[in-house]
Amino acid sequence: MKRNAIINFLKWILITVYIVASLSFARDASRKVVCNQIDVYIEDSLSNAFITKKDVVKLIEKKGESPKGKPLHEINTLKLEEKIAQFNTVKQVDAYKTINGRLAVRITQRRPIARVINREQLSYYFDEEGKIFPWSSRYTSHVLVINGNINEPFPITNNLNLMQWRPDSPTDTVLFIYKLYEFAQFITSNRFWNAQIAQVYVANTNSIEIIPRVGGHIIQLGSLDEYPEKMEKLRIFYEKALPYEGWNKYKRINLKYKNQVVCTKR
């Protein structure tokens, strides 16, 4: 028994030495691997092109700081992530190294649900999380447009989160800009309305008009109060009346009155 115990003990020592030696060899070998390629993956690049692979590579290689040719262990992926995250349109970035000498960067873009053009002609986006980010002339996302007499009670800054003004109870006063964000969410999250509605025009907080993609009419919503009920009235009218009346028969469809859809003919 004593002899077997000694043999087993020696076996475990040899296994431990082998594992340590292997890890040491692998570590030394990995320190000799240099970066030979930069791979950039951008999610949703077909639906949004706020940032391109060329932009990312150019930023990484800025001022002759290209990681290509450098040993992988010398590349600080955390600093790279912080640098790339400075793009206004980047929601999340992950940088990592592979054993074959590649530096991989995976980016998730912010997904806009509406573009706002306020009374000062300042343009910006709402994203799906209620955060604001600036519009860029280089690329315009094809989303719902909200424009007109919109006056924000705060300075417009990147990453400003509208959710901080979310009411805690039904009796709380709600900022109009937050109501617009909620309405944009309602439109874009509904497959029917997202396909139907192109633009929302704000004359004032009690006079809001909707411009559809199909038909030559304007929809008068009134205020944003009880907008789900108003839009449900419109949906029923679209499905039951307009196929028989024709999409171009009316110039205005008024939803302001309770339980009524009032139309003005051309």
Salt bridges, closest charged atoms under 4 A:
ASP28 OD1 - ARG27 NE 3.93
ASP39 OD2 - ARG102 NH1 3.32
ASP55 OD2 - ARG138 NH2 2.62
GLU65 OE1 - LYS83 NZ 3.43
ASP127 OD2 - ARG110 NE 3.30
GLU128 OE2 - LYS91 NZ 3.73
GLU128 OE1 - ARG111 NE 2.95
GLU129 OE2 - LYS91 NZ 3.24
GLU209 OE2 - ARG252 NH1 3.27
ASP225 OD1 - LYS179 NZ 3.85
GLU232 OE2 - ARG235 NH2 2.55
GLU239 OE1 - ARG235 NH1 2.72
GLU245 OE1 - LYS249 NZ 2.39
